């Protein structure tokens, strides 16, 4: 079974590069462009690992961390 990695990154180039590198190593990647979108995708996909930018619009990395600390994902 492939491990799932959620990438939460608002810069498209970084997002694409991470996705390409991780998929080349046989990881399933899920991508979100904001913290709030990332939280929703976390709930839906239950990733094994999350790579998250800190400074983003519409929910920053700290919002994501606070949500994860609440143990809802």
HTML snippet that shows the backbone in 3Dmol.js (N, CA, C, O; Angstrom):
<script src="https://3Dmol.org/build/3Dmol-min.js"></script>
<div id="view" style="width:600px;height:400px;position:relative"></div>
<script>
const pdb = `
ATOM      1  N   UNK A   1       0.844  -1.184   0.000  1.00  0.00           N
ATOM      2  CA  UNK A   1       0.000   0.000   0.000  1.00  0.00           C
ATOM      3  C   UNK A   1       0.889   1.248   0.000  1.00  0.00           C
ATOM      4  O   UNK A   1       1.835   1.352   0.781  1.00  0.00           O
ATOM      5  N   UNK A   2       0.566   2.188  -0.888  1.00  0.00           N
ATOM      6  CA  UNK A   2       1.315   3.443  -0.955  1.00  0.00           C
ATOM      7  C   UNK A   2       1.036   4.308   0.258  1.00  0.00           C
ATOM      8  O   UNK A   2      -0.100   4.394   0.726  1.00  0.00           O
ATOM      9  N   UNK A   3       2.080   4.948   0.762  1.00  0.00           N
ATOM     10  CA  UNK A   3       1.917   5.928   1.829  1.00  0.00           C
ATOM     11  C   UNK A   3       1.444   7.232   1.210  1.00  0.00           C
ATOM     12  O   UNK A   3       1.895   7.615   0.130  1.00  0.00           O
ATOM     13  N   UNK A   4       0.523   7.920   1.905  1.00  0.00           N
ATOM     14  CA  UNK A   4      -0.039   9.188   1.423  1.00  0.00           C
ATOM     15  C   UNK A   4       0.649  10.361   2.103  1.00  0.00           C
ATOM     16  O   UNK A   4       0.818  10.378   3.323  1.00  0.00           O
ATOM     17  N   UNK A   5       1.041  11.337   1.300  1.00  0.00           N
ATOM     18  CA  UNK A   5       1.644  12.559   1.818  1.00  0.00           C
ATOM     19  C   UNK A   5       0.814  13.739   1.344  1.00  0.00           C
ATOM     20  O   UNK A   5       0.562  13.898   0.149  1.00  0.00           O
ATOM     21  N   UNK A   6       0.393  14.559   2.291  1.00  0.00           N
ATOM     22  CA  UNK A   6      -0.360  15.776   1.995  1.00  0.00           C
ATOM     23  C   UNK A   6       0.626  16.938   1.926  1.00  0.00           C
ATOM     24  O   UNK A   6       1.368  17.195   2.874  1.00  0.00           O
ATOM     25  N   UNK A   7       0.624  17.631   0.798  1.00  0.00           N
ATOM     26  CA  UNK A   7       1.464  18.815   0.599  1.00  0.00           C
ATOM     27  C   UNK A   7       0.559  20.035   0.693  1.00  0.00           C
ATOM     28  O   UNK A   7      -0.366  20.187  -0.104  1.00  0.00           O
ATOM     29  N   UNK A   8       0.821  20.902   1.663  1.00  0.00           N
ATOM     30  CA  UNK A   8       0.053  22.141   1.803  1.00  0.00           C
ATOM     31  C   UNK A   8       1.019  23.283   1.501  1.00  0.00           C
ATOM     32  O   UNK A   8       1.864  23.634   2.324  1.00  0.00           O
ATOM     33  N   UNK A   9       0.880  23.847   0.323  1.00  0.00           N
ATOM     34  CA  UNK A   9       1.823  24.860  -0.177  1.00  0.00           C
ATOM     35  C   UNK A   9       1.097  25.767  -1.146  1.00  0.00           C
ATOM     36  O   UNK A   9       0.407  25.298  -2.051  1.00  0.00           O
ATOM     37  N   UNK A  10       1.256  27.078  -0.955  1.00  0.00           N
ATOM     38  CA  UNK A  10       0.549  28.019  -1.825  1.00  0.00           C
ATOM     39  C   UNK A  10       1.338  28.421  -3.069  1.00  0.00           C
ATOM     40  O   UNK A  10       0.758  28.991  -3.993  1.00  0.00           O
ATOM     41  N   UNK A  11       2.629  28.144  -3.122  1.00  0.00           N
ATOM     42  CA  UNK A  11       3.418  28.466  -4.318  1.00  0.00           C
ATOM     43  C   UNK A  11       3.410  27.266  -5.259  1.00  0.00           C
ATOM     44  O   UNK A  11       3.908  26.192  -4.925  1.00  0.00           O
ATOM     45  N   UNK A  12       2.839  27.468  -6.433  1.00  0.00           N
ATOM     46  CA  UNK A  12       2.611  26.399  -7.407  1.00  0.00           C
ATOM     47  C   UNK A  12       3.901  25.670  -7.794  1.00  0.00           C
ATOM     48  O   UNK A  12       3.903  24.445  -7.912  1.00  0.00           O
ATOM     49  N   UNK A  13       4.984  26.402  -7.990  1.00  0.00           N
ATOM     50  CA  UNK A  13       6.243  25.773  -8.411  1.00  0.00           C
ATOM     51  C   UNK A  13       6.776  24.825  -7.340  1.00  0.00           C
ATOM     52  O   UNK A  13       7.226  23.723  -7.655  1.00  0.00           O
ATOM     53  N   UNK A  14       6.727  25.243  -6.086  1.00  0.00           N
ATOM     54  CA  UNK A  14       7.190  24.396  -4.986  1.00  0.00           C
ATOM     55  C   UNK A  14       6.274  23.187  -4.853  1.00  0.00           C
ATOM     56  O   UNK A  14       6.733  22.058  -4.675  1.00  0.00           O
ATOM     57  N   UNK A  15       4.988  23.438  -4.940  1.00  0.00           N
ATOM     58  CA  UNK A  15       3.983  22.372  -4.873  1.00  0.00           C
ATOM     59  C   UNK A  15       4.256  21.309  -5.945  1.00  0.00           C
ATOM     60  O   UNK A  15       4.283  20.114  -5.655  1.00  0.00           O
ATOM     61  N   UNK A  16       4.455  21.759  -7.173  1.00  0.00           N
ATOM     62  CA  UNK A  16       4.699  20.835  -8.286  1.00  0.00           C
ATOM     63  C   UNK A  16       5.999  20.060  -8.103  1.00  0.00           C
ATOM     64  O   UNK A  16       6.043  18.855  -8.352  1.00  0.00           O
ATOM     65  N   UNK A  17       7.063  20.744  -7.666  1.00  0.00           N
ATOM     66  CA  UNK A  17       8.357  20.070  -7.472  1.00  0.00           C
ATOM     67  C   UNK A  17       8.273  19.000  -6.391  1.00  0.00           C
ATOM     68  O   UNK A  17       8.780  17.894  -6.576  1.00  0.00           O
ATOM     69  N   UNK A  18       7.641  19.316  -5.272  1.00  0.00           N
ATOM     70  CA  UNK A  18       7.484  18.326  -4.210  1.00  0.00           C
ATOM     71  C   UNK A  18       6.679  17.125  -4.695  1.00  0.00           C
ATOM     72  O   UNK A  18       7.026  15.979  -4.410  1.00  0.00           O
ATOM     73  N   UNK A  19       5.611  17.392  -5.424  1.00  0.00           N
ATOM     74  CA  UNK A  19       4.759  16.325  -5.947  1.00  0.00           C
ATOM     75  C   UNK A  19       5.548  15.398  -6.868  1.00  0.00           C
ATOM     76  O   UNK A  19       5.452  14.176  -6.750  1.00  0.00           O
ATOM     77  N   UNK A  20       6.321  15.968  -7.774  1.00  0.00           N
ATOM     78  CA  UNK A  20       7.123  15.171  -8.711  1.00  0.00           C
ATOM     79  C   UNK A  20       8.152  14.325  -7.963  1.00  0.00           C
ATOM     80  O   UNK A  20       8.296  13.135  -8.241  1.00  0.00           O
ATOM     81  N   UNK A  21       8.862  14.931  -7.020  1.00  0.00           N
ATOM     82  CA  UNK A  21       9.890  14.206  -6.272  1.00  0.00           C
ATOM     83  C   UNK A  21       9.303  13.064  -5.438  1.00  0.00           C
ATOM     84  O   UNK A  21       9.855  11.964  -5.402  1.00  0.00           O
ATOM     85  N   UNK A  22       8.201  13.332  -4.780  1.00  0.00           N
ATOM     86  CA  UNK A  22       7.596  12.304  -3.928  1.00  0.00           C
ATOM     87  C   UNK A  22       6.967  11.178  -4.738  1.00  0.00           C
ATOM     88  O   UNK A  22       7.075  10.012  -4.360  1.00  0.00           O
ATOM     89  N   UNK A  23       6.319  11.507  -5.837  1.00  0.00           N
ATOM     90  CA  UNK A  23       5.725  10.466  -6.676  1.00  0.00           C
ATOM     91  C   UNK A  23       6.804   9.608  -7.332  1.00  0.00           C
ATOM     92  O   UNK A  23       6.581   8.425  -7.592  1.00  0.00           O
ATOM     93  N   UNK A  24       7.965  10.191  -7.600  1.00  0.00           N
ATOM     94  CA  UNK A  24       9.073   9.417  -8.150  1.00  0.00           C
ATOM     95  C   UNK A  24       9.565   8.372  -7.147  1.00  0.00           C
ATOM     96  O   UNK A  24      10.159   7.367  -7.538  1.00  0.00           O
ATOM     97  N   UNK A  25       9.320   8.604  -5.871  1.00  0.00           N
ATOM     98  CA  UNK A  25       9.686   7.655  -4.813  1.00  0.00           C
ATOM     99  C   UNK A  25       8.507   6.773  -4.403  1.00  0.00           C
ATOM    100  O   UNK A  25       8.545   6.108  -3.368  1.00  0.00           O
ATOM    101  N   UNK A  26       7.466   6.779  -5.227  1.00  0.00           N
ATOM    102  CA  UNK A  26       6.298   5.914  -5.070  1.00  0.00           C
ATOM    103  C   UNK A  26       5.388   6.289  -3.899  1.00  0.00           C
ATOM    104  O   UNK A  26       4.773   5.415  -3.288  1.00  0.00           O
ATOM    105  N   UNK A  27       5.298   7.583  -3.582  1.00  0.00           N
ATOM    106  CA  UNK A  27       4.341   8.054  -2.598  1.00  0.00           C
ATOM    107  C   UNK A  27       3.109   8.589  -3.319  1.00  0.00           C
ATOM    108  O   UNK A  27       3.214   9.166  -4.401  1.00  0.00           O
ATOM    109  N   UNK A  28       1.958   8.395  -2.718  1.00  0.00           N
ATOM    110  CA  UNK A  28       0.736   9.016  -3.229  1.00  0.00           C
ATOM    111  C   UNK A  28       0.700  10.428  -2.649  1.00  0.00           C
ATOM    112  O   UNK A  28       0.850  10.603  -1.440  1.00  0.00           O
ATOM    113  N   UNK A  29       0.505  11.426  -3.493  1.00  0.00           N
ATOM    114  CA  UNK A  29       0.499  12.804  -3.004  1.00  0.00           C
ATOM    115  C   UNK A  29      -0.882  13.417  -3.142  1.00  0.00           C
ATOM    116  O   UNK A  29      -1.606  13.176  -4.108  1.00  0.00           O
ATOM    117  N   UNK A  30      -1.220  14.214  -2.145  1.00  0.00           N
ATOM    118  CA  UNK A  30      -2.439  15.008  -2.143  1.00  0.00           C
ATOM    119  C   UNK A  30      -1.969  16.444  -1.982  1.00  0.00           C
ATOM    120  O   UNK A  30      -1.101  16.718  -1.154  1.00  0.00           O
ATOM    121  N   UNK A  31      -2.526  17.363  -2.759  1.00  0.00           N
ATOM    122  CA  UNK A  31      -2.033  18.734  -2.768  1.00  0.00           C
ATOM    123  C   UNK A  31      -3.142  19.698  -2.362  1.00  0.00           C
ATOM    124  O   UNK A  31      -4.292  19.560  -2.779  1.00  0.00           O
ATOM    125  N   UNK A  32      -2.769  20.685  -1.532  1.00  0.00           N
ATOM    126  CA  UNK A  32      -3.688  21.752  -1.132  1.00  0.00           C
ATOM    127  C   UNK A  32      -2.939  23.078  -1.244  1.00  0.00           C
ATOM    128  O   UNK A  32      -1.734  23.146  -0.998  1.00  0.00           O
ATOM    129  N   UNK A  33      -3.669  24.131  -1.617  1.00  0.00           N
ATOM    130  CA  UNK A  33      -3.057  25.443  -1.846  1.00  0.00           C
ATOM    131  C   UNK A  33      -3.228  26.418  -0.694  1.00  0.00           C
ATOM    132  O   UNK A  33      -2.727  27.540  -0.761  1.00  0.00           O
ATOM    133  N   UNK A  34      -3.927  26.014   0.364  1.00  0.00           N
ATOM    134  CA  UNK A  34      -4.094  26.887   1.538  1.00  0.00           C
ATOM    135  C   UNK A  34      -4.248  26.010   2.772  1.00  0.00           C
ATOM    136  O   UNK A  34      -4.486  24.806   2.677  1.00  0.00           O
ATOM    137  N   UNK A  35      -4.107  26.639   3.922  1.00  0.00           N
ATOM    138  CA  UNK A  35      -4.251  25.897   5.165  1.00  0.00           C
ATOM    139  C   UNK A  35      -5.628  25.307   5.334  1.00  0.00           C
ATOM    140  O   UNK A  35      -5.760  24.153   5.740  1.00  0.00           O
ATOM    141  N   UNK A  36      -6.660  26.076   5.031  1.00  0.00           N
ATOM    142  CA  UNK A  36      -8.022  25.578   5.204  1.00  0.00           C
ATOM    143  C   UNK A  36      -8.344  24.450   4.229  1.00  0.00           C
ATOM    144  O   UNK A  36      -9.028  23.492   4.589  1.00  0.00           O
ATOM    145  N   UNK A  37      -7.853  24.562   2.996  1.00  0.00           N
ATOM    146  CA  UNK A  37      -8.027  23.470   2.040  1.00  0.00           C
ATOM    147  C   UNK A  37      -7.263  22.239   2.519  1.00  0.00           C
ATOM    148  O   UNK A  37      -7.742  21.113   2.384  1.00  0.00           O
ATOM    149  N   UNK A  38      -6.084  22.455   3.073  1.00  0.00           N
ATOM    150  CA  UNK A  38      -5.285  21.358   3.605  1.00  0.00           C
ATOM    151  C   UNK A  38      -5.978  20.636   4.745  1.00  0.00           C
ATOM    152  O   UNK A  38      -5.934  19.408   4.820  1.00  0.00           O
ATOM    153  N   UNK A  39      -6.620  21.387   5.633  1.00  0.00           N
ATOM    154  CA  UNK A  39      -7.359  20.782   6.736  1.00  0.00           C
ATOM    155  C   UNK A  39      -8.475  19.891   6.192  1.00  0.00           C
ATOM    156  O   UNK A  39      -8.670  18.772   6.667  1.00  0.00           O
ATOM    157  N   UNK A  40      -9.202  20.386   5.199  1.00  0.00           N
ATOM    158  CA  UNK A  40     -10.281  19.586   4.600  1.00  0.00           C
ATOM    159  C   UNK A  40      -9.739  18.319   3.942  1.00  0.00           C
ATOM    160  O   UNK A  40     -10.323  17.244   4.082  1.00  0.00           O
ATOM    161  N   UNK A  41      -8.626  18.446   3.227  1.00  0.00           N
ATOM    162  CA  UNK A  41      -8.055  17.270   2.564  1.00  0.00           C
ATOM    163  C   UNK A  41      -7.473  16.292   3.579  1.00  0.00           C
ATOM    164  O   UNK A  41      -7.449  15.084   3.341  1.00  0.00           O
ATOM    165  N   UNK A  42      -7.008  16.812   4.703  1.00  0.00           N
ATOM    166  CA  UNK A  42      -6.508  15.951   5.775  1.00  0.00           C
ATOM    167  C   UNK A  42      -7.639  15.095   6.333  1.00  0.00           C
ATOM    168  O   UNK A  42      -7.469  13.897   6.559  1.00  0.00           O
ATOM    169  N   UNK A  43      -8.784  15.711   6.551  1.00  0.00           N
ATOM    170  CA  UNK A  43      -9.946  14.984   7.066  1.00  0.00           C
ATOM    171  C   UNK A  43     -10.376  13.902   6.072  1.00  0.00           C
ATOM    172  O   UNK A  43     -10.691  12.780   6.468  1.00  0.00           O
ATOM    173  N   UNK A  44     -10.387  14.245   4.778  1.00  0.00           N
ATOM    174  CA  UNK A  44     -10.830  13.308   3.737  1.00  0.00           C
ATOM    175  C   UNK A  44      -9.857  12.151   3.519  1.00  0.00           C
ATOM    176  O   UNK A  44     -10.276  11.002   3.383  1.00  0.00           O
ATOM    177  N   UNK A  45      -8.565  12.451   3.485  1.00  0.00           N
ATOM    178  CA  UNK A  45      -7.593  11.460   3.014  1.00  0.00           C
ATOM    179  C   UNK A  45      -6.792  10.770   4.106  1.00  0.00           C
ATOM    180  O   UNK A  45      -6.170   9.742   3.839  1.00  0.00           O
ATOM    181  N   UNK A  46      -6.785  11.293   5.318  1.00  0.00           N
ATOM    182  CA  UNK A  46      -6.012  10.701   6.422  1.00  0.00           C
ATOM    183  C   UNK A  46      -4.576  10.380   5.986  1.00  0.00           C
ATOM    184  O   UNK A  46      -4.197   9.210   5.931  1.00  0.00           O
ATOM    185  N   UNK A  47      -3.776  11.407   5.676  1.00  0.00           N
ATOM    186  CA  UNK A  47      -2.415  11.163   5.176  1.00  0.00           C
ATOM    187  C   UNK A  47      -1.505  10.579   6.249  1.00  0.00           C
ATOM    188  O   UNK A  47      -1.752  10.721   7.447  1.00  0.00           O
ATOM    189  N   UNK A  48      -0.444   9.919   5.788  1.00  0.00           N
ATOM    190  CA  UNK A  48       0.573   9.396   6.695  1.00  0.00           C
ATOM    191  C   UNK A  48       1.553  10.485   7.121  1.00  0.00           C
ATOM    192  O   UNK A  48       2.165  10.399   8.185  1.00  0.00           O
ATOM    193  N   UNK A  49       1.695  11.504   6.286  1.00  0.00           N
ATOM    194  CA  UNK A  49       2.627  12.599   6.547  1.00  0.00           C
ATOM    195  C   UNK A  49       2.075  13.871   5.928  1.00  0.00           C
ATOM    196  O   UNK A  49       1.430  13.829   4.881  1.00  0.00           O
ATOM    197  N   UNK A  50       2.330  15.006   6.579  1.00  0.00           N
ATOM    198  CA  UNK A  50       1.919  16.308   6.037  1.00  0.00           C
ATOM    199  C   UNK A  50       3.156  17.186   5.930  1.00  0.00           C
ATOM    200  O   UNK A  50       3.912  17.336   6.890  1.00  0.00           O
ATOM    201  N   UNK A  51       3.352  17.760   4.755  1.00  0.00           N
ATOM    202  CA  UNK A  51       4.386  18.773   4.541  1.00  0.00           C
ATOM    203  C   UNK A  51       3.645  20.080   4.355  1.00  0.00           C
ATOM    204  O   UNK A  51       2.853  20.226   3.424  1.00  0.00           O
ATOM    205  N   UNK A  52       3.902  21.041   5.250  1.00  0.00           N
ATOM    206  CA  UNK A  52       3.084  22.247   5.270  1.00  0.00           C
ATOM    207  C   UNK A  52       3.935  23.510   5.319  1.00  0.00           C
ATOM    208  O   UNK A  52       4.849  23.630   6.135  1.00  0.00           O
ATOM    209  N   UNK A  53       3.623  24.435   4.441  1.00  0.00           N
ATOM    210  CA  UNK A  53       4.200  25.773   4.463  1.00  0.00           C
ATOM    211  C   UNK A  53       3.664  26.494   5.704  1.00  0.00           C
ATOM    212  O   UNK A  53       2.576  26.175   6.182  1.00  0.00           O
ATOM    213  N   UNK A  54       4.409  27.448   6.219  1.00  0.00           N
ATOM    214  CA  UNK A  54       3.954  28.217   7.376  1.00  0.00           C
ATOM    215  C   UNK A  54       3.197  29.463   6.943  1.00  0.00           C
ATOM    216  O   UNK A  54       2.105  29.731   7.443  1.00  0.00           O
ATOM    217  N   UNK A  55       3.767  30.226   6.018  1.00  0.00           N
ATOM    218  CA  UNK A  55       3.182  31.510   5.627  1.00  0.00           C
ATOM    219  C   UNK A  55       2.332  31.365   4.372  1.00  0.00           C
ATOM    220  O   UNK A  55       2.851  31.273   3.259  1.00  0.00           O
ATOM    221  N   UNK A  56       0.996  31.346   4.576  1.00  0.00           N
ATOM    222  CA  UNK A  56       0.052  31.226   3.469  1.00  0.00           C
ATOM    223  C   UNK A  56      -1.166  32.085   3.781  1.00  0.00           C
ATOM    224  O   UNK A  56      -1.413  32.439   4.934  1.00  0.00           O
ATOM    225  N   UNK A  57      -1.917  32.410   2.746  1.00  0.00           N
ATOM    226  CA  UNK A  57      -3.205  33.062   2.929  1.00  0.00           C
ATOM    227  C   UNK A  57      -4.261  31.992   3.172  1.00  0.00           C
ATOM    228  O   UNK A  57      -4.039  30.818   2.874  1.00  0.00           O
ATOM    229  N   UNK A  58      -5.399  32.392   3.708  1.00  0.00           N
ATOM    230  CA  UNK A  58      -6.522  31.470   3.938  1.00  0.00           C
ATOM    231  C   UNK A  58      -6.142  30.283   4.814  1.00  0.00           C
ATOM    232  O   UNK A  58      -6.360  29.127   4.454  1.00  0.00           O
ATOM    233  N   UNK A  59      -5.586  30.587   5.940  1.00  0.00           N
ATOM    234  CA  UNK A  59      -5.175  29.550   6.881  1.00  0.00           C
ATOM    235  C   UNK A  59      -3.701  29.265   6.736  1.00  0.00           C
ATOM    236  O   UNK A  59      -3.272  28.669   5.748  1.00  0.00           O
ATOM    237  N   UNK A  60      -2.915  29.688   7.721  1.00  0.00           N
ATOM    238  CA  UNK A  60      -1.473  29.462   7.630  1.00  0.00           C
ATOM    239  C   UNK A  60      -1.098  28.135   8.286  1.00  0.00           C
ATOM    240  O   UNK A  60      -1.959  27.393   8.757  1.00  0.00           O
ATOM    241  N   UNK A  61       0.185  27.858   8.307  1.00  0.00           N
ATOM    242  CA  UNK A  61       0.664  26.608   8.872  1.00  0.00           C
ATOM    243  C   UNK A  61       0.326  26.445  10.342  1.00  0.00           C
ATOM    244  O   UNK A  61       0.144  25.325  10.820  1.00  0.00           O
ATOM    245  N   UNK A  62       0.240  27.559  11.065  1.00  0.00           N
ATOM    246  CA  UNK A  62      -0.111  27.486  12.483  1.00  0.00           C
ATOM    247  C   UNK A  62      -1.577  27.082  12.671  1.00  0.00           C
ATOM    248  O   UNK A  62      -1.909  26.370  13.619  1.00  0.00           O
ATOM    249  N   UNK A  63      -2.445  27.534  11.776  1.00  0.00           N
ATOM    250  CA  UNK A  63      -3.850  27.086  11.826  1.00  0.00           C
ATOM    251  C   UNK A  63      -3.937  25.574  11.620  1.00  0.00           C
ATOM    252  O   UNK A  63      -4.696  24.884  12.301  1.00  0.00           O
ATOM    253  N   UNK A  64      -3.144  25.073  10.668  1.00  0.00           N
ATOM    254  CA  UNK A  64      -3.122  23.633  10.400  1.00  0.00           C
ATOM    255  C   UNK A  64      -2.610  22.894  11.639  1.00  0.00           C
ATOM    256  O   UNK A  64      -3.190  21.887  12.046  1.00  0.00           O
ATOM    257  N   UNK A  65      -1.530  23.390  12.234  1.00  0.00           N
ATOM    258  CA  UNK A  65      -0.965  22.749  13.412  1.00  0.00           C
ATOM    259  C   UNK A  65      -1.957  22.734  14.567  1.00  0.00           C
ATOM    260  O   UNK A  65      -2.103  21.714  15.241  1.00  0.00           O
ATOM    261  N   UNK A  66      -2.633  23.836  14.802  1.00  0.00           N
ATOM    262  CA  UNK A  66      -3.641  23.894  15.868  1.00  0.00           C
ATOM    263  C   UNK A  66      -4.757  22.892  15.624  1.00  0.00           C
ATOM    264  O   UNK A  66      -5.242  22.260  16.563  1.00  0.00           O
ATOM    265  N   UNK A  67      -5.167  22.743  14.373  1.00  0.00           N
ATOM    266  CA  UNK A  67      -6.195  21.760  14.042  1.00  0.00           C
ATOM    267  C   UNK A  67      -5.689  20.350  14.319  1.00  0.00           C
ATOM    268  O   UNK A  67      -6.400  19.534  14.905  1.00  0.00           O
ATOM    269  N   UNK A  68      -4.454  20.064  13.895  1.00  0.00           N
ATOM    270  CA  UNK A  68      -3.893  18.738  14.107  1.00  0.00           C
ATOM    271  C   UNK A  68      -3.734  18.433  15.596  1.00  0.00           C
ATOM    272  O   UNK A  68      -3.923  17.292  16.018  1.00  0.00           O
ATOM    273  N   UNK A  69      -3.390  19.436  16.385  1.00  0.00           N
ATOM    274  CA  UNK A  69      -3.273  19.254  17.832  1.00  0.00           C
ATOM    275  C   UNK A  69      -4.610  18.894  18.460  1.00  0.00           C
ATOM    276  O   UNK A  69      -4.651  18.262  19.516  1.00  0.00           O
ATOM    277  N   UNK A  70      -5.701  19.291  17.820  1.00  0.00           N
ATOM    278  CA  UNK A  70      -7.033  18.968  18.364  1.00  0.00           C
ATOM    279  C   UNK A  70      -7.416  17.519  18.083  1.00  0.00           C
ATOM    280  O   UNK A  70      -8.476  17.059  18.506  1.00  0.00           O
ATOM    281  N   UNK A  71      -6.543  16.794  17.362  1.00  0.00           N
ATOM    282  CA  UNK A  71      -6.712  15.357  17.089  1.00  0.00           C
ATOM    283  C   UNK A  71      -7.974  15.055  16.269  1.00  0.00           C
ATOM    284  O   UNK A  71      -8.650  14.056  16.515  1.00  0.00           O
ATOM    285  N   UNK A  72      -8.289  15.916  15.301  1.00  0.00           N
ATOM    286  CA  UNK A  72      -9.451  15.685  14.436  1.00  0.00           C
ATOM    287  C   UNK A  72      -9.063  15.076  13.094  1.00  0.00           C
ATOM    288  O   UNK A  72      -9.931  14.674  12.319  1.00  0.00           O
ATOM    289  N   UNK A  73      -7.792  15.008  12.825  1.00  0.00           N
ATOM    290  CA  UNK A  73      -7.337  14.496  11.531  1.00  0.00           C
ATOM    291  C   UNK A  73      -6.667  13.152  11.720  1.00  0.00           C
ATOM    292  O   UNK A  73      -6.212  12.548  10.749  1.00  0.00           O
TER     293      UNK A  73
END
`;
const viewer = $3Dmol.createViewer("view");
viewer.addModel(pdb, "pdb");
viewer.setStyle({}, {cartoon: {color: "spectrum"}});
viewer.zoomTo();
viewer.render();
</script>
